[in-house]
């Protein structure tokens, strides 16, 4: 059965477990709102598009699921750029849906007609405009799935007004298979270094949180008695009152460690670009991507 494009967007969101859509009401998005109401997705209507995108990222941080914001065309999307940039820096799984001026009259000066992709593309993992109703489900699913895939981050997809109000059959792609990854190369060597270390330390951060690694962190620390230091979203992955959780002694511990396991933390300013560790410290870094 054919349904309008906004209903296809909503059904795709529902297929990925989305329960809230953060937005500031705009006419380019009305069909998506109707679709969300039909499938039971809550609409959270705020006073500024930046708030919508920040709120969606906040939900992502709290749940480790994709947060979704819908921003109306033109200044609606550009108002959300700071929040999108924040999600990029934080590695937050954020999917932003944009309204867009009609494709049929593109270039004629329709209301709030701006090509969003040149603005948004440097900040996101993917950005695309859906120009056929039968492509809405696939494009939306791709944006959601890519935002959630490691390394997580923001994605963007917009829908011209005439396309998202047109009917098509909702052919929603199946969820991707997310089997557990194979052990990283060098894991046995790293384990041997930690086992033989006299003054080991663990420095973990946001990447550990996004990777749901708190259980493994605790098991490793307790098995070998390794002190743990946390920053970013990693805070709380080992309870603050745990006997191996430390904070104020970080500088001394990292400088004095013979082996340091760095999990989900880039070697950026927060670690002195590597200078936080001692000259003789052997560093084992575990993350989803090389340090930029």
LUMDRENDO-230669 format. One record per residue (C-alpha): x, y, z; residue number from 1; residue in one letter. Coordinates in pm, 1 decimal, decimal comma, padded with zeros to 6 digits. Layout:
% LUMDRENDO-230669
[[X Y Z] NUM A],
...
% end
This chain:
% LUMDRENDO-230669
[[00000,0 00000,0 00000,0] 1 X],
[[00132,8 00342,6 -00091,8] 2 X],
[[00164,2 00607,3 00180,1] 3 X],
[[00298,0 00962,2 00173,4] 4 X],
[[00670,9 01020,7 00213,1] 5 X],
[[00645,7 01153,5 00566,5] 6 X],
[[00483,2 00829,5 00676,3] 7 X],
[[00770,0 00638,2 00513,1] 8 X],
[[01020,9 00847,2 00708,9] 9 X],
[[00832,6 00777,2 01030,8] 10 X],
[[00803,8 00403,6 00968,9] 11 X],
[[01176,9 00389,4 00897,5] 12 X],
[[01251,3 00573,0 01221,9] 13 X],
[[01025,0 00329,1 01406,0] 14 X],
[[01204,8 00031,3 01251,5] 15 X],
[[01527,4 00158,7 01413,4] 16 X],
[[01370,8 00200,1 01756,6] 17 X],
[[01332,4 00579,4 01745,9] 18 X],
[[01071,6 00694,9 01999,1] 19 X],
[[01118,7 01074,8 02001,7] 20 X],
[[01167,2 01332,1 01727,1] 21 X],
[[01299,4 01673,1 01837,2] 22 X],
[[01194,0 01964,5 01617,2] 23 X],
[[01070,0 02319,8 01576,6] 24 X],
[[00751,9 02310,6 01372,9] 25 X],
[[00804,3 02404,7 01008,7] 26 X],
[[00578,6 02355,2 00707,5] 27 X],
[[00838,2 02160,0 00510,5] 28 X],
[[00818,0 01887,8 00776,9] 29 X],
[[00440,4 01856,1 00821,2] 30 X],
[[00413,9 01520,8 00643,5] 31 X],
[[00685,6 01376,7 00870,7] 32 X],
[[00493,9 01498,6 01176,0] 33 X],
[[00177,0 01331,1 01047,4] 34 X],
[[00371,1 01010,1 00993,1] 35 X],
[[00520,6 01018,0 01342,3] 36 X],
[[00178,0 01069,1 01497,4] 37 X],
[[00044,3 00771,6 01299,3] 38 X],
[[00318,4 00531,3 01413,6] 39 X],
[[00348,8 00649,0 01773,6] 40 X],
[[00668,8 00853,3 01771,4] 41 X],
[[00656,7 01141,8 02019,9] 42 X],
[[00713,7 01489,9 01878,3] 43 X],
[[00912,1 01718,8 02107,7] 44 X],
[[00854,3 02071,3 01976,9] 45 X],
[[01108,4 02326,4 02104,2] 46 X],
[[01165,6 02700,5 02055,4] 47 X],
[[01481,5 02693,8 01842,6] 48 X],
[[01629,2 02445,0 01596,4] 49 X],
[[01961,3 02448,0 01779,4] 50 X],
[[01777,8 02324,8 02089,1] 51 X],
[[01619,9 02043,7 01887,1] 52 X],
[[01955,9 01918,4 01762,8] 53 X],
[[02125,8 01954,2 02102,1] 54 X],
[[01835,4 01771,4 02269,6] 55 X],
[[01860,7 01488,0 02018,6] 56 X],
[[02232,2 01459,7 02090,1] 57 X],
[[02160,0 01464,1 02463,1] 58 X],
[[01924,3 01170,3 02419,8] 59 X],
[[02193,7 00989,0 02221,1] 60 X],
[[02446,7 01044,3 02499,3] 61 X],
[[02207,0 00919,3 02765,7] 62 X],
[[02085,7 00610,2 02578,9] 63 X],
[[02370,2 00527,9 02337,7] 64 X],
[[02106,0 00510,4 02065,1] 65 X],
[[02061,8 00740,4 01766,1] 66 X],
[[01902,9 01074,5 01852,4] 67 X],
[[01694,2 01229,9 01575,8] 68 X],
[[01612,9 01594,6 01505,8] 69 X],
[[01402,4 01736,6 01222,0] 70 X],
[[01490,1 02091,3 01109,4] 71 X],
[[01287,1 02287,9 00859,0] 72 X],
[[01436,1 02420,0 00534,7] 73 X],
[[01696,2 02692,4 00502,8] 74 X],
[[01758,9 02878,9 00829,4] 75 X],
[[01606,1 02586,7 01018,8] 76 X],
[[01893,6 02364,1 00911,5] 77 X],
[[02161,7 02632,2 00943,9] 78 X],
[[02040,9 02708,4 01297,7] 79 X],
[[02135,5 02350,7 01389,0] 80 X],
[[02494,3 02361,5 01262,2] 81 X],
[[02659,8 02425,9 01599,7] 82 X],
[[02485,2 02125,6 01750,4] 83 X],
[[02579,8 01908,8 01453,5] 84 X],
[[02942,0 02019,9 01491,2] 85 X],
[[02926,8 01932,0 01859,8] 86 X],
[[02797,9 01584,6 01778,5] 87 X],
[[03084,5 01540,0 01533,9] 88 X],
[[03340,2 01633,4 01799,9] 89 X],
[[03171,9 01409,1 02057,1] 90 X],
[[03119,4 01109,8 01828,5] 91 X],
[[02748,4 01121,4 01909,7] 92 X],
[[02508,9 00917,3 01694,5] 93 X],
[[02283,6 01200,6 01573,4] 94 X],
[[02064,7 01187,2 01264,4] 95 X],
[[01933,0 01520,1 01137,8] 96 X],
[[01637,6 01525,6 00898,1] 97 X],
[[01599,6 01843,4 00696,0] 98 X],
[[01308,4 01998,1 00517,2] 99 X],
[[01391,0 02135,1 00172,4] 100 X],
[[01235,2 02360,5 -00090,0] 101 X],
[[01048,3 02174,9 -00370,3] 102 X],
[[01267,9 01999,8 -00623,0] 103 X],
[[01025,1 02076,9 -00908,6] 104 X],
[[01079,4 02452,7 -00866,0] 105 X],
[[01440,4 02439,0 -00749,2] 106 X],
[[01625,6 02757,1 -00836,5] 107 X],
[[01309,2 02965,1 -00867,1] 108 X],
[[01327,7 03120,0 -00521,9] 109 X],
[[01089,9 02905,1 -00319,6] 110 X],
[[01041,1 02974,0 00050,5] 111 X],
[[01364,4 02916,2 00245,3] 112 X],
[[01538,5 02765,8 -00057,4] 113 X],
[[01894,9 02681,7 00042,0] 114 X],
[[02113,0 02389,8 -00064,4] 115 X],
[[02206,3 02252,5 00277,6] 116 X],
[[02459,8 01993,1 00170,8] 117 X],
[[02761,0 02227,8 00120,0] 118 X],
[[02709,9 02364,7 00473,3] 119 X],
[[02646,8 02034,0 00644,3] 120 X],
[[02878,0 01792,9 00461,7] 121 X],
[[03203,3 01887,5 00643,5] 122 X],
[[03036,1 01807,9 00977,4] 123 X],
[[02872,4 01472,0 00910,9] 124 X],
[[02949,2 01115,0 00811,3] 125 X],
[[02703,0 01139,2 00522,7] 126 X],
[[02473,0 01400,0 00369,0] 127 X],
[[02221,7 01345,8 00092,2] 128 X],
[[01904,0 01481,6 -00064,5] 129 X],
[[01627,5 01233,0 -00145,9] 130 X],
[[01481,5 01321,1 -00484,7] 131 X],
[[01248,7 01024,4 -00543,4] 132 X],
[[00973,9 00907,8 -00305,1] 133 X],
[[01071,7 00543,9 -00350,4] 134 X],
[[01421,0 00625,5 -00218,8] 135 X],
[[01303,7 00778,1 00110,3] 136 X],
[[01310,1 00457,9 00315,5] 137 X],
[[01654,1 00347,3 00197,8] 138 X],
[[01812,4 00690,9 00243,2] 139 X],
[[01663,4 00739,4 00588,9] 140 X],
[[01764,9 00391,9 00703,6] 141 X],
[[02118,3 00446,6 00573,4] 142 X],
[[02150,1 00775,3 00763,0] 143 X],
[[02029,1 00615,7 01087,5] 144 X],
[[02244,9 00305,1 01054,8] 145 X],
[[02557,2 00499,5 00961,3] 146 X],
[[02515,4 00735,9 01257,0] 147 X],
[[02511,4 00433,7 01488,7] 148 X],
[[02800,3 00245,5 01328,2] 149 X],
[[03148,0 00281,0 01474,9] 150 X],
[[03289,7 00536,2 01490,3] 151 X],
[[02950,9 00689,1 01564,4] 152 X],
[[02870,0 01044,1 01459,7] 153 X],
[[02613,7 01270,9 01295,5] 154 X],
[[02446,3 01216,0 00958,7] 155 X],
[[02211,1 01430,8 00751,6] 156 X],
[[01934,5 01370,0 00499,8] 157 X],
[[01686,7 01619,6 00359,1] 158 X],
[[01360,5 01580,3 00169,2] 159 X],
[[01226,4 01826,9 -00088,7] 160 X],
[[00873,4 01939,3 -00005,3] 161 X],
[[00717,0 01791,6 -00318,6] 162 X],
[[00898,6 01458,1 -00271,9] 163 X],
[[00811,5 01402,4 00095,2] 164 X],
[[00441,8 01475,6 00032,3] 165 X],
[[00425,6 01227,0 -00259,3] 166 X],
[[00309,5 00868,9 -00206,3] 167 X],
[[00517,3 00552,9 -00254,3] 168 X],
[[00541,8 00203,8 -00112,0] 169 X],
[[00747,2 00187,1 00209,5] 170 X],
[[01019,7 -00070,8 00139,8] 171 X],
[[01222,4 -00039,5 00459,4] 172 X],
[[01563,8 -00210,1 00460,9] 173 X],
[[01634,1 -00467,6 00730,9] 174 X],
[[01853,1 -00371,9 01022,8] 175 X],
[[02222,9 -00433,9 00951,3] 176 X],
[[02387,1 -00733,0 01114,5] 177 X],
[[02609,6 -00606,0 01392,2] 178 X],
[[02800,3 -00917,2 01493,6] 179 X],
[[03078,0 -00884,5 01749,5] 180 X],
[[03399,3 -00772,2 01583,8] 181 X],
[[03702,7 -00995,6 01563,6] 182 X],
[[03983,3 -00930,6 01816,0] 183 X],
[[04212,8 -00649,8 01708,3] 184 X],
[[04556,8 -00726,2 01572,1] 185 X],
[[04816,7 -00729,2 01847,1] 186 X],
[[04572,2 -00808,7 02126,2] 187 X],
[[04783,6 -01097,7 02255,6] 188 X],
[[05094,8 -00880,0 02267,0] 189 X],
[[04900,9 -00610,9 02451,8] 190 X],
[[04769,2 -00864,4 02702,2] 191 X],
[[05121,3 -00991,0 02766,0] 192 X],
[[05249,6 -00636,5 02825,8] 193 X],
[[04974,1 -00567,0 03078,7] 194 X],
[[05021,9 -00898,8 03255,4] 195 X],
[[05393,2 -00835,9 03299,3] 196 X],
[[05362,4 -00467,5 03391,4] 197 X],
[[05474,2 -00352,2 03734,4] 198 X],
[[05301,2 -00012,6 03724,6] 199 X],
[[05016,1 -00040,3 03474,0] 200 X],
[[04743,6 00220,9 03430,2] 201 X],
[[04424,7 00244,4 03227,6] 202 X],
[[04311,4 00573,0 03070,7] 203 X],
[[03961,6 00539,0 02922,0] 204 X],
[[03714,5 00784,8 02774,7] 205 X],
[[03417,0 00841,9 02550,6] 206 X],
[[03504,3 00568,3 02302,3] 207 X],
[[03470,9 00310,5 02579,2] 208 X],
[[03122,5 00444,1 02659,2] 209 X],
[[03002,9 00440,5 02298,6] 210 X],
[[03140,6 00088,7 02259,1] 211 X],
[[02954,7 -00044,5 02566,6] 212 X],
[[03290,7 -00151,2 02709,1] 213 X],
[[03228,7 -00083,1 03077,7] 214 X],
[[03186,4 -00450,8 03166,6] 215 X],
[[03513,0 -00550,0 03003,0] 216 X],
[[03693,1 -00255,9 03161,7] 217 X],
[[03586,3 -00356,3 03509,2] 218 X],
[[03673,1 -00722,7 03454,8] 219 X],
[[04021,1 -00636,1 03327,5] 220 X],
[[04095,2 -00384,6 03601,8] 221 X],
[[03984,2 -00620,2 03877,7] 222 X],
[[04165,2 -00921,8 03732,2] 223 X],
[[04500,9 -00742,1 03719,4] 224 X],
[[04449,1 -00477,0 03987,3] 225 X],
[[04505,1 -00188,2 03745,4] 226 X],
[[04416,6 00167,9 03850,8] 227 X],
[[04163,8 00331,4 03617,0] 228 X],
[[04132,7 00694,6 03511,8] 229 X],
[[03831,8 00817,7 03313,6] 230 X],
[[03744,5 01127,5 03114,6] 231 X],
[[03467,0 01245,7 02886,4] 232 X],
[[03166,8 01014,7 02863,8] 233 X],
[[03382,9 00741,5 03014,9] 234 X],
[[03319,2 00890,3 03358,5] 235 X],
[[03102,4 00645,7 03549,9] 236 X],
[[03196,6 00341,6 03342,1] 237 X],
[[03375,4 00231,6 03658,7] 238 X],
[[03189,2 00353,4 03969,1] 239 X],
[[03358,9 00649,4 04134,3] 240 X],
[[03366,4 00464,4 04467,2] 241 X],
[[03534,9 00155,3 04320,6] 242 X],
[[03871,8 00083,4 04481,9] 243 X],
[[04045,2 00099,7 04142,1] 244 X],
[[03881,6 00426,4 04028,8] 245 X],
[[04111,1 00727,8 04063,9] 246 X],
[[04103,5 01087,0 03941,4] 247 X],
[[04332,0 01338,1 04113,3] 248 X],
[[04640,2 01117,0 04087,5] 249 X],
[[04618,4 01089,3 03708,9] 250 X],
[[04922,8 01300,6 03628,0] 251 X],
[[05149,0 01104,9 03861,6] 252 X],
[[05009,3 00768,0 03754,5] 253 X],
[[05040,1 00822,7 03379,7] 254 X],
[[05389,1 00965,8 03409,1] 255 X],
[[05499,8 00676,2 03628,5] 256 X],
[[05329,4 00391,5 03442,6] 257 X],
[[05546,6 00137,1 03267,5] 258 X],
[[05247,3 00027,0 03054,3] 259 X],
[[04939,9 00240,3 02984,2] 260 X],
[[04626,7 00105,5 02817,6] 261 X],
[[04444,6 00395,9 02648,3] 262 X],
[[04085,8 00308,1 02553,5] 263 X],
[[03867,9 00534,4 02342,6] 264 X],
[[04069,5 00849,1 02415,4] 265 X],
[[04244,0 01047,8 02140,3] 266 X],
[[04594,6 01172,1 02199,2] 267 X],
[[04478,1 01531,7 02189,0] 268 X],
[[04513,5 01829,9 02422,4] 269 X],
[[04349,3 01639,2 02707,3] 270 X],
[[04650,1 01407,7 02720,1] 271 X],
[[04905,3 01673,8 02629,2] 272 X],
[[04929,9 01524,5 02279,2] 273 X],
[[05100,5 01225,5 02441,0] 274 X],
[[05313,6 01422,3 02688,0] 275 X],
[[05093,6 01315,4 02981,5] 276 X],
[[05274,4 00980,1 02973,4] 277 X],
[[05628,8 00911,5 03086,1] 278 X],
[[05913,2 00892,8 02837,0] 279 X],
[[05952,1 00520,7 02907,4] 280 X],
[[05581,4 00436,2 02918,5] 281 X],
[[05471,3 00175,1 02668,7] 282 X],
[[05133,1 00288,4 02535,7] 283 X],
[[04870,9 00044,5 02408,1] 284 X],
[[04588,8 00235,6 02238,6] 285 X],
[[04252,1 00069,9 02175,3] 286 X],
[[03995,8 00254,5 01962,4] 287 X],
[[03779,3 00215,7 01654,2] 288 X],
[[04006,1 00435,1 01440,8] 289 X],
[[04365,7 00559,3 01437,5] 290 X],
[[04435,4 00882,0 01621,1] 291 X],
[[04388,7 01177,2 01385,0] 292 X],
% end
